[in-house]
Amino acid sequence: MMRKSLMYCCLFVCAMGIFSGCNKDDDKKPSELVGKWNVKEMPMDVVWEAPDNVVVEAGSVKLTVKQLAAMMTPTLNALVQNGLKDVTLTTDGKIEATYKKEDSNEWITAKDYAKYNVKGDNKIMLHPDADKVFAEMKGVDATKLAAIKLLFKAGIPVYYTSNGSSTRFYLDTETVKALKNVLPILLASVKDVPDFVKPLLAKELPGLLEKSTKIEFGLTMTKAAN
């Protein structure tokens, strides 16, 4: 539960506990993002647009990407809201997350799953630790895992927009398409996704993403008072 929550918050933050430390080219001033961020009620949103002829066929049922987004959003919200309480971005580019293990009522703190650095206005780079993120996911193809590690090492762009005390962190279209081989693995590990759907996701999702004109995964959090 915790790894998937972190990914979506970065992705997730599910996702923000995994960014790299600031480098020489980054802004040395303290970032407005530093501090604790609380997960809001219904924090996740999915924006997905594609031509009308882009559909997924599940037997006799055809689903458009908007229908898929409507189906995915409650699952993602339940996953994040039940498993992630808050995320703290430290001044030295590290991320800490308060999460709850599956089938447990105890909130605990996770560290060292990711680092971050600020890249100009409204953009941060996320660097997940792939070994930790995928440690409990069995059967991940070794070739895909190697490619994912390279992607994570290079960094995942995460954008954000603020409205008062709330900030929406999101993956934009280009980034989501770059993650097309990662998302089916993450979604296949979610218990709420029916087993018969998982092979369909692995087969169809990468192609759907490539044909999409716009797709964003967003997570909205509220800055805690100092």
Solvent accessible surface area in square Angstrom, and as a share of the most:
residue,aa,sasa,rsa
1,M,57,0.25
2,M,9,0.04
3,R,43,0.16
4,K,23,0.10
5,S,0,0.00
6,L,2,0.01
7,M,0,0.00
8,Y,3,0.01
9,C,1,0.00
10,C,2,0.01
11,L,5,0.02
12,F,0,0.00
13,V,0,0.00
14,C,0,0.00
15,A,0,0.00
16,M,1,0.00
17,G,2,0.02
18,I,0,0.00
19,F,0,0.00
20,S,27,0.17
21,G,33,0.32
22,C,65,0.39
23,N,62,0.32
24,K,188,0.80
25,D,134,0.69
26,D,11,0.06
27,D,78,0.41
28,K,148,0.63
29,K,147,0.62
30,P,122,0.77
31,S,26,0.17
32,E,118,0.53
33,L,2,0.01
34,V,38,0.22
35,G,19,0.18
36,K,94,0.40
37,W,9,0.03
38,N,59,0.30
39,V,26,0.15
40,K,81,0.34
41,E,138,0.62
42,M,123,0.55
43,P,4,0.03
44,M,7,0.03
45,D,43,0.22
46,V,20,0.12
47,V,48,0.27
48,W,8,0.03
49,E,72,0.32
50,A,24,0.18
51,P,66,0.42
52,D,135,0.70
53,N,128,0.66
54,V,13,0.08
55,V,46,0.26
56,V,7,0.04
57,E,96,0.43
58,A,35,0.27
59,G,75,0.72
60,S,116,0.75
61,V,80,0.46
62,K,128,0.54
63,L,32,0.16
64,T,49,0.29
65,V,4,0.03
66,K,136,0.58
67,Q,87,0.39
68,L,22,0.11
69,A,8,0.06
70,A,69,0.54
71,M,113,0.51
72,M,27,0.12
73,T,30,0.18
74,P,76,0.48
75,T,33,0.19
76,L,2,0.01
77,N,5,0.02
78,A,39,0.30
79,L,11,0.06
80,V,0,0.00
81,Q,68,0.30
82,N,91,0.46
83,G,0,0.00
84,L,3,0.01
85,K,101,0.43
86,D,8,0.04
87,V,0,0.00
88,T,32,0.19
89,L,1,0.00
90,T,31,0.18
91,T,110,0.64
92,D,86,0.44
93,G,1,0.01
94,K,90,0.38
95,I,2,0.01
96,E,53,0.24
97,A,2,0.01
98,T,26,0.15
99,Y,18,0.07
100,K,45,0.19
101,K,116,0.49
102,E,68,0.31
103,D,145,0.75
104,S,39,0.25
105,N,141,0.72
106,E,117,0.52
107,W,91,0.32
108,I,53,0.27
109,T,79,0.46
110,A,8,0.07
111,K,113,0.48
112,D,87,0.45
113,Y,28,0.11
114,A,4,0.03
115,K,97,0.41
116,Y,5,0.02
117,N,5,0.03
118,V,21,0.12
119,K,68,0.29
120,G,53,0.51
121,D,134,0.70
122,N,74,0.38
123,K,58,0.25
124,I,0,0.00
125,M,28,0.12
126,L,0,0.00
127,H,40,0.18
128,P,10,0.06
129,D,52,0.27
130,A,9,0.07
131,D,89,0.46
132,K,75,0.32
133,V,0,0.00
134,F,11,0.05
135,A,58,0.45
136,E,118,0.53
137,M,27,0.12
138,K,176,0.75
139,G,84,0.81
140,V,33,0.19
141,D,74,0.38
142,A,81,0.63
143,T,106,0.62
144,K,91,0.39
145,L,43,0.22
146,A,54,0.42
147,A,59,0.45
148,I,5,0.02
149,K,81,0.35
150,L,128,0.64
151,L,50,0.25
152,F,2,0.01
153,K,161,0.68
154,A,76,0.59
155,G,9,0.09
156,I,2,0.01
157,P,35,0.22
158,V,0,0.00
159,Y,57,0.22
160,Y,9,0.03
161,T,71,0.41
162,S,70,0.45
163,N,126,0.65
164,G,77,0.74
165,S,67,0.43
166,S,23,0.15
167,T,4,0.02
168,R,53,0.19
169,F,4,0.02
170,Y,39,0.15
171,L,1,0.00
172,D,33,0.17
173,T,30,0.18
174,E,137,0.61
175,T,8,0.05
176,V,0,0.00
177,K,48,0.20
178,A,61,0.47
179,L,1,0.01
180,K,60,0.26
181,N,72,0.37
182,V,2,0.01
183,L,3,0.01
184,P,10,0.06
185,I,28,0.14
186,L,0,0.00
187,L,11,0.06
188,A,35,0.27
189,S,36,0.23
190,V,5,0.03
191,K,150,0.64
192,D,98,0.51
193,V,17,0.10
194,P,66,0.41
195,D,111,0.58
196,F,153,0.64
197,V,36,0.21
198,K,44,0.19
199,P,88,0.55
200,L,41,0.20
201,L,26,0.13
202,A,57,0.44
203,K,161,0.68
204,E,57,0.26
205,L,6,0.03
206,P,27,0.17
207,G,35,0.34
208,L,10,0.05
209,L,1,0.00
210,E,86,0.39
211,K,127,0.54
212,S,4,0.03
213,T,93,0.54
214,K,77,0.33
215,I,0,0.00
216,E,26,0.12
217,F,8,0.04
218,G,1,0.01
219,L,3,0.01
220,T,30,0.17
221,M,1,0.00
222,T,37,0.21
223,K,59,0.25
224,A,25,0.19
225,A,102,0.79
226,N,193,0.99
